[in-house]
Amino acid sequence: MRLVIALTLLALPHPAFSQAAPQDDAIVVQGRLEKLSRWREAETDHVVVTSDGSEAELRRIAHNLERLHFLLSVLLGRVDQPDDTRKLRVTLVGDSREFDAMDLRNLRFTPGPWRSGFEVQGYYDPREDGPVLAATRYDTRVQLERGISLAGLLPDLIRSTSGGVPDPTANDAGLSSHLAGPIGAGAGFAKKDDPFAVAVNEVSVPVAAEGRIYAAFARNWLLTHFPNAYPRWYVDGFGELFSTIEVKGDGQISYGRAPEGYGRVLSSVHGAPVKDVLTGNYPVKSSADSRWTPFHAWALAHMLFFDEARRPQLRAYLAAIAIGETPAQAAAALGDLDQLQRDLAAWDNKKMPYEQMTYPAERVAEPMVRQLTQGEAAFVKGRLELGSRIAPPGADTKTIAARDVWLRGLRGDAARYPANLQAQLLLAEAECRSGNAPECLAAADRALAADSNSSDARAWRGSALLGQALAAPPAERPTRLKKARAEIARANRADPDNPLPLLAYYRSFAEAGEAPPDIAIEGLMKVVDTVPAAPGPRLLLGEALVRRGKSAAARRTLLPVANGAYDTPEREPAQALLGGGRTG
């Protein structure tokens, strides 16, 4: 049996209903129309955004995310390069109470740690079938713990840190850019009549919801297209640098402007010492007395990006960490850290630059928007919750009990929509990942009844058959494994780019205690290329390479997991494969 690994075109979103071809002046509508929901989905070349807000807001955010993708591609030298990675799926969920009710737990994303009050209300999971992101759609405010007069204080503050980015690169795609400045009053000192700077404990700053979305998108972009072992402060700062993009309809986009309230935060919160942040010695948990906020992250990111003398130092620092050096060792590339501290403290006494890029508007197409049916919308939140509810291996009884409660609710919801593809796919995944092979098989069969061409449905059916094969008596196992692999191969042929069949095929050997053939490992390599930020496939590939004695390749594969920006359940196994602890 040969597993297909090839490139195919992505299918366009299917409409909410189908119509027969018109005859003369009449049309025939086939099937029962399902009611539409308030949820809409916008899709561009590189992102899918789902929202329960207005269509105008959805279009604007989705279009701006595609613009940001283009901007980052230009700045980091990837414009017009092939991109086979899975699209980021962004879900914008109501107000903060509705978002909190989902109880999404970030298992693979812990930014900061920020000062209490600045914790990011968002969810990010670089899953093995593609990254997902969720956020609220409404702006909030952060109450600062102490308010003081702002006049004349900024030069004396100890600033803080965050990451920079490589040099912008020239291109021949009809683009032009120029530096501009100054940044304006909102980023520096408050005006005399500023109502948020008049008394102790009455100073607050706005946190723009769209800024959080753009920052999260930029972080995912970096981890996807440059999947290296970056320190957390750098990834956080990279996102913050692009959180304040401004878009004009005439093909202009700018970045590097300071966030609103920047001056007020830096006047009220003394930043963590640069030396501690760069060497990884700043606190690991958020607290009321933490000296690190997204505004401080923006400050250092801005200086390191726009200061031409510092950019080469930053690249050398990141390159050292990428090959396994500790942050303390790599910090030597940045020179005298006390001088860096002084440079940062003086940075915003200057006219801080920002950059504006002009590009041909046709390079960034408008998103395609459709309205979800009620059946599709019913499982938008369940798709997000899945990542938090499925118990990892070795979970305690409390976690497993909570999963079972959630799973029973999902079964009830899916039973109301037996012919809904998304409902049955979600249930099939939840059942398979919970070790319930018969229930997974039943849900996968219902999904295939809804769409016989669904690669995902057939992949979960193959995974269910695999689970049953592994549980079968030894005499039956070879025949059952062959049947499971045949089903997985059918899923792969339906969509050769889908990572789910490739992962299932590899696992059909690894979990059966058999040596995976070359084609299975090649499939795993393709998965890592397709979802570079996902730690799970990297861990599987690293294990396979270690078993084959490919230590150098295993090291390259595992370092982003073992030493990466955010702690994950896969970190300890990856470190163990590399010899334990941070490598260097």
C-alpha positions in Angstrom: 0.0 0.0 0.0 1.4 3.4 -0.9 0.4 6.5 1.1 -0.1 9.5 -1.2 1.8 12.7 -0.1 1.0 15.4 -2.7 -0.3 18.9 -3.0 -3.9 19.6 -3.9 -6.0 22.7 -4.1 -8.0 23.7 -1.1 -11.7 23.4 -1.5 -13.8 26.6 -1.4 -16.3 26.9 1.5 -19.5 25.1 0.8 -22.7 27.1 0.6 -25.5 26.8 3.2 -27.8 25.1 0.6 -27.7 23.8 -2.9 -29.8 24.6 -5.9 -30.5 22.6 -9.0 -29.5 24.1 -12.4 -32.2 26.5 -13.6 -34.4 25.4 -16.5 -35.8 28.2 -18.7 -37.1 30.9 -16.2 -37.6 28.6 -13.2 -35.4 27.3 -10.5 -35.8 24.2 -8.3 -34.6 24.2 -4.7 -33.6 20.8 -3.4 -33.7 19.7 0.2 -34.9 21.3 3.4 -33.2 24.6 4.1 -31.6 24.9 7.5 -32.1 28.1 9.4 -29.2 30.5 9.4 -27.5 31.6 12.6 -26.0 34.9 13.7 -22.5 33.5 13.2 -20.5 34.3 10.0 -17.3 33.0 8.6 -14.8 35.0 6.5 -12.0 33.2 4.7 -8.9 34.6 3.0 -5.8 33.0 1.6 -4.2 32.5 5.0 -6.9 32.8 7.7 -10.4 31.8 8.5 -12.3 34.1 10.9 -15.6 33.1 12.6 -17.6 35.7 14.5 -21.0 36.4 16.1 -20.6 40.1 15.4 -21.5 42.2 12.5 -20.5 41.3 8.9 -18.8 44.7 8.5 -16.6 44.1 11.5 -15.8 40.5 10.4 -14.8 41.7 7.0 -12.6 44.4 8.3 -10.7 42.2 10.8 -10.3 39.3 8.3 -9.0 41.6 5.6 -6.7 43.3 8.1 -5.3 39.9 9.2 -4.6 39.1 5.5 -2.9 42.5 5.2 -0.8 41.8 8.2 0.2 38.4 6.8 1.4 40.3 3.7 3.2 42.9 5.7 5.1 40.3 7.8 5.9 38.3 4.6 7.5 41.4 3.1 9.4 42.4 6.3 10.8 38.9 6.9 11.6 38.1 3.3 8.8 35.6 2.6 6.7 37.5 0.1 5.6 35.3 -2.9 7.2 32.2 -1.4 5.3 28.9 -1.4 3.2 28.4 1.7 1.7 25.0 2.4 0.9 25.6 6.1 -2.6 25.2 7.5 -4.7 28.4 7.9 -5.1 29.9 11.3 -8.7 29.6 12.5 -9.8 32.6 14.5 -13.0 32.7 16.5 -14.3 36.0 17.9 -16.7 35.2 20.7 -19.2 37.7 22.1 -18.4 39.6 25.3 -15.9 38.7 28.1 -18.5 36.8 30.2 -19.5 34.6 27.2 -15.8 33.9 26.5 -15.1 33.1 30.2 -18.0 30.7 30.3 -16.2 28.4 27.9 -13.4 28.0 30.4 -10.7 27.6 27.8 -7.4 26.6 29.3 -4.2 27.5 27.5 -2.1 24.3 27.6 0.4 25.5 25.0 0.4 29.3 25.4 1.3 31.3 28.5 2.4 34.9 27.6 4.1 37.3 29.9 3.9 36.7 32.8 2.2 40.0 32.9 1.4 42.2 35.9 -2.1 41.4 37.3 -4.8 43.0 35.2 -2.9 42.7 32.0 -3.4 39.0 31.5 -4.4 38.3 27.9 -8.0 37.2 27.6 -7.5 34.9 24.7 -6.9 31.3 23.7 -4.3 29.9 21.4 -3.6 26.2 20.6 -1.2 25.1 17.8 -3.1 21.9 17.2 -1.8 19.0 15.1 -4.5 19.7 12.4 -4.0 23.5 12.4 -3.7 26.3 14.9 -6.7 27.9 16.5 -7.2 31.2 18.2 -10.1 32.7 20.1 -10.7 36.1 21.6 -13.4 38.5 22.6 -14.6 41.3 20.3 -14.9 44.1 22.8 -12.3 46.6 24.1 -11.5 46.6 27.8 -9.7 48.8 30.3 -7.0 47.9 32.8 -7.0 49.8 36.1 -3.5 50.6 37.2 -2.7 50.1 40.8 -1.3 53.6 41.4 -1.7 56.8 39.5 0.9 59.6 39.6 1.6 62.9 37.9 3.3 62.1 34.6 5.2 65.3 33.9 9.0 64.7 33.6 9.0 61.2 35.0 9.6 59.0 31.9 13.4 59.6 31.6 14.0 58.3 35.1 12.1 55.0 34.8 13.7 51.6 34.5 12.3 50.2 31.3 11.5 46.7 30.4 11.8 44.3 27.5 10.5 42.3 24.6 11.4 40.9 21.2 12.5 42.4 18.0 12.4 41.2 14.4 14.8 40.8 11.5 15.5 43.5 9.0 12.9 44.5 6.5 13.9 43.2 3.1 13.6 44.9 -0.2 11.5 43.3 -2.9 10.3 43.9 -6.4 6.6 43.4 -5.8 5.7 47.0 -6.4 6.1 48.0 -2.7 7.5 51.1 -1.1 8.1 52.1 2.5 9.4 54.9 4.5 10.0 55.8 8.1 7.8 58.4 9.7 7.4 60.0 13.1 6.9 61.3 15.8 4.4 59.0 17.3 1.9 61.5 18.8 0.6 62.3 22.2 -1.2 59.1 22.9 2.1 57.2 23.2 4.0 59.6 25.3 3.0 62.0 28.0 -0.6 62.5 28.9 -2.2 65.8 28.2 -3.1 68.1 31.1 -6.8 67.4 30.8 -6.3 63.6 30.6 -9.1 62.2 32.8 -7.1 59.0 33.5 -4.1 60.8 35.1 -5.6 62.9 37.9 -5.5 60.8 41.1 -4.1 57.8 42.8 -5.9 54.6 41.9 -7.9 56.2 39.2 -5.5 55.7 36.3 -6.5 53.2 33.6 -5.5 52.3 30.1 -7.5 50.9 27.2 -6.9 47.4 25.8 -8.1 47.3 22.2 -9.7 43.9 21.3 -8.4 44.2 17.7 -4.9 44.9 18.9 -5.0 41.6 20.9 -6.1 39.8 17.8 -3.4 41.3 15.6 -0.7 40.5 18.2 -1.9 36.9 18.5 -1.9 36.6 14.7 1.7 37.9 14.5 2.9 35.5 17.2 1.4 32.6 15.3 2.9 33.8 12.0 6.4 33.9 13.6 6.1 30.4 15.2 4.7 29.0 11.9 7.1 30.5 9.4 10.2 30.6 11.6 9.7 27.7 14.1 12.8 28.2 16.2 13.5 27.9 19.9 12.7 31.5 20.7 12.6 32.9 24.2 9.1 33.9 25.4 9.8 37.6 25.8 10.8 37.7 22.1 7.6 36.0 20.8 5.4 38.2 23.0 7.2 41.3 22.0 7.0 40.4 18.3 3.3 40.2 18.6 3.0 43.5 20.5 5.0 45.3 17.9 2.3 44.5 15.3 -0.7 45.0 17.6 -1.0 48.6 16.6 -1.1 48.3 12.8 -3.1 51.0 11.0 -4.7 50.3 7.7 -5.9 52.8 5.1 -8.1 51.9 2.2 -5.6 53.3 -0.4 -3.2 50.4 0.0 -1.2 51.7 3.0 -0.4 49.9 6.3 1.7 51.2 9.1 3.2 49.5 12.1 5.4 50.5 15.1 3.1 53.1 16.6 3.0 53.0 20.4 -0.2 51.6 21.9 -2.7 54.1 23.5 -1.9 54.5 27.2 1.8 53.6 26.7 3.1 56.6 28.6 0.6 56.1 31.5 1.7 52.5 32.0 5.4 53.1 31.9 4.9 56.0 34.3 3.0 53.8 36.8 4.8 50.5 36.4 8.6 50.4 36.7 9.8 47.9 34.2 11.7 44.7 35.0 15.4 45.0 34.5 16.5 44.2 30.9 19.2 41.8 32.2 16.6 39.7 34.0 14.3 39.5 31.0 17.0 38.7 28.4 18.6 36.0 30.5 15.3 34.4 31.4 15.3 35.3 35.1 12.2 37.4 35.3 9.1 35.9 37.2 7.4 32.9 35.8 3.9 33.8 37.1 1.7 36.9 36.9 1.4 38.9 40.1 0.3 42.2 41.4 3.9 43.4 41.8 5.2 42.1 38.5 7.1 44.7 36.5 6.3 43.3 33.1 3.3 44.3 30.9 2.5 44.1 27.2 3.4 47.8 27.0 6.9 47.1 28.3 7.1 44.3 25.8 6.3 46.7 23.1 9.0 49.2 24.2 11.9 46.8 23.9 10.6 45.2 20.7 10.3 48.7 19.2 13.8 49.7 20.1 15.5 46.5 19.0 13.6 46.5 15.7 14.1 50.2 14.7 17.6 50.7 16.2 19.8 49.7 13.3 22.8 49.2 15.6 20.9 46.7 17.8 19.3 44.6 15.1 22.4 42.5 14.2 23.0 41.9 17.9 19.4 40.7 18.3 19.8 38.3 15.3 23.0 36.9 16.9 21.2 36.4 20.2 18.3 34.6 18.7 20.6 32.4 16.5 22.5 31.3 19.6 19.3 30.3 21.4 18.1 28.5 18.3 21.1 26.1 18.4 20.5 25.3 22.0 22.5 27.9 24.0 20.8 29.2 27.2 19.4 32.8 27.2 22.2 33.7 29.6 24.9 32.5 27.2 23.2 34.0 24.2 22.9 37.4 25.9 26.6 38.0 25.4 25.7 38.8 21.8 23.8 41.9 23.0 26.9 43.4 24.6 26.8 45.4 27.8 23.3 44.8 29.2 23.6 47.8 31.5 24.1 50.0 28.5 21.2 48.4 26.8 19.1 49.3 29.8 20.2 52.9 29.5 19.5 53.0 25.8 16.0 51.6 26.3 15.3 54.2 29.1 16.3 57.0 26.6 14.6 55.5 23.6 11.3 57.3 23.9 12.9 60.6 24.6 13.5 60.7 20.8 10.9 60.9 18.1 10.2 57.2 18.0 9.8 56.0 14.4 7.1 53.9 12.8 7.0 52.5 9.3 4.4 52.9 6.6 4.2 50.6 3.7 2.4 51.2 0.4 1.4 48.1 -1.6 -0.8 47.3 -4.6 -4.3 46.7 -3.1 -4.9 43.8 -5.4 -2.1 41.8 -3.6 -4.5 41.4 -0.6 -7.8 40.1 -1.7 -11.1 40.7 0.1 -12.3 37.8 2.3 -15.1 35.5 1.2 -18.0 35.6 3.8 -20.8 33.2 4.4 -23.4 32.8 7.1 -23.3 29.7 9.2 -26.4 27.5 9.7 -27.7 27.0 13.2 -26.3 23.4 13.1 -22.8 24.6 12.2 -22.9 27.5 14.7 -24.0 25.1 17.5 -20.5 23.5 17.5 -18.3 26.6 17.1 -17.6 26.8 20.8 -17.3 23.0 21.1 -14.5 23.0 18.6 -12.6 25.4 20.8 -13.4 23.6 24.0 -12.1 20.3 22.7 -8.5 21.4 23.2 -9.1 22.1 26.9 -11.4 19.2 27.7 -9.6 16.2 26.3 -7.5 14.7 29.1 -3.8 14.3 28.3 -2.1 10.9 29.0 -1.6 10.4 32.7 -4.4 12.8 33.7 -5.8 12.6 37.3 -9.3 11.3 38.0 -10.7 14.8 38.5 -9.6 15.8 35.0 -11.0 12.6 33.5 -14.3 13.1 35.3 -14.6 16.7 34.0 -13.9 15.4 30.5 -16.6 12.8 30.7 -19.1 15.3 31.8 -18.2 17.5 28.8 -18.3 14.5 26.5 -21.8 13.5 27.6 -23.0 17.0 26.9 -21.4 16.9 23.4 -23.0 13.6 22.7 -26.4 15.1 23.5 -25.8 18.2 21.3 -24.6 16.0 18.4 -27.6 13.8 18.7 -29.8 16.8 17.8 -27.9 17.1 14.5 -27.2 13.5 13.3 -26.8 14.6 9.7 -24.6 17.7 10.5 -21.0 17.1 9.3 -19.3 19.4 11.7 -21.2 18.0 14.7 -20.3 14.4 13.9 -16.7 15.3 13.1 -16.3 17.0 16.5 -17.8 14.1 18.3 -15.7 11.6 16.4 -12.5 13.4 17.3 -13.6 13.8 21.0 -14.5 10.0 21.2 -11.3 8.8 19.5 -9.0 11.1 21.5 -10.8 9.8 24.7 -10.1 6.2 23.8 -13.7 5.4 22.9 -13.2 3.6 19.6 -16.8 2.2 19.0 -18.3 5.6 19.7 -15.8 7.3 17.5 -16.6 4.8 14.7 -20.3 5.5 14.9 -19.8 9.2 14.8 -17.4 8.9 11.9 -19.9 6.8 10.0 -22.6 9.5 10.5 -20.1 12.1 9.3 -19.4 10.1 6.1 -23.2 9.8 5.6 -23.3 13.6 5.5 -20.3 13.8 3.2 -18.8 10.7 1.8 -15.8 12.7 0.5 -14.7 14.0 3.9 -11.1 13.2 4.5 -11.4 14.1 8.2 -14.4 11.8 8.6 -12.5 8.9 7.0 -9.4 9.6 9.0 -11.3 9.4 12.3 -13.0 6.2 11.0 -9.5 4.8 10.4 -8.4 5.9 13.8 -11.4 4.2 15.4 -10.6 1.0 13.5 -7.0 1.3 14.7 -8.2 1.6 18.3 -10.3 -1.5 17.9 -7.4 -3.4 16.3 -5.0 -2.5 19.1 -7.6 -3.8 21.6 -8.3 -7.0 19.7 -6.8 -10.5 20.5 -3.3 -11.0 19.1 -4.5 -13.4 16.5 -6.9 -10.9 15.0 -4.7 -7.9 15.2 -2.8 -8.1 11.8 -6.0 -8.4 9.8 -7.6 -5.5 11.8 -4.5 -3.3 11.4 -4.5 -3.9 7.7 -8.2 -2.8 7.5 -7.5 0.3 9.6 -4.5 1.3 7.4 -6.6 0.8 4.3 -9.2 3.2 5.6 -6.5 5.8 6.6 -5.0 5.5 3.1 -8.5 6.3 1.6 -8.6 9.4 3.8 -5.2 10.5 2.6 -6.2 10.0 -1.0 -9.2 12.2 -0.4 -7.0 15.0 0.7 -3.2 14.4 0.5 -2.5 17.7 2.4 -4.6 16.8 5.4 -2.3 16.0 8.4 -4.9 13.8 10.2 -4.5 10.7 7.9 -0.7 11.1 7.8 -0.6 11.1 11.6 -3.0 8.2 11.9 -0.9 6.2 9.4 2.3 6.7 11.4 0.5 5.9 14.7 -0.9 2.7 13.2 2.7 1.4 13.3 4.1 3.1 16.4 1.2 2.3 18.7 1.2 -1.3 17.4 4.9 -1.7 18.4 6.0 -2.0 14.7 8.8 -0.1 13.0 7.2 2.6 10.9 8.2 2.3 7.2 9.9 5.2 5.4 6.6 6.4 3.8 5.1 6.8 7.3 8.0 8.9 8.5 7.9 11.0 5.3 4.3 11.6 6.0 5.2 12.8 9.5 7.8 15.2 8.0 5.0 16.6 5.8 2.8 17.1 8.8 5.6 19.1 10.5 5.9 21.2 7.4 2.2 21.7 7.3 1.7 22.7 11.0 5.2 23.8 12.1 4.1 25.4 15.4 2.4 22.2 16.6 4.5 20.5 19.2 2.8 17.1 19.0 3.9 16.1 15.5 7.4 17.4 16.2 7.7 15.1 19.2 6.6 12.1 17.2 9.0 12.9 14.4 11.8 13.5 16.9 11.2 10.1 18.5 11.2 8.4 15.1 14.5 10.1 14.2 16.1 9.2 17.5 15.2 5.5 17.0 16.8 5.7 13.5 20.0 7.2 14.9 19.4 10.5 13.2 20.5 12.6 16.2 21.2 15.9 14.3 17.9 15.9 12.5 16.1 14.9 15.8 17.8 17.8 17.6 16.7 20.3 15.0 13.1 19.0 15.1 12.9 18.9 18.9 14.6 22.1 20.0 11.6 24.3 19.3 9.6 22.1 21.6 12.2 21.5 24.3 13.4 25.2 24.5 10.5 27.1 22.8 8.7 30.2 24.0 5.8 28.5 25.8 5.6 25.5 28.0 3.6 22.5 26.6 2.8 19.0 27.7 5.3 17.9 25.0 8.2 19.9 26.5 9.4 17.4 29.1 9.4 14.4 26.7 11.3 16.4 24.1 13.9 17.5 26.7 14.3 13.9 27.8 15.0 12.8 24.2 17.6 15.5 23.9 19.3 14.5 27.2 17.2 16.3 29.8 16.7 20.0 30.6 17.5 22.9 28.4 20.1 21.9 25.8 23.2 23.9 25.2 
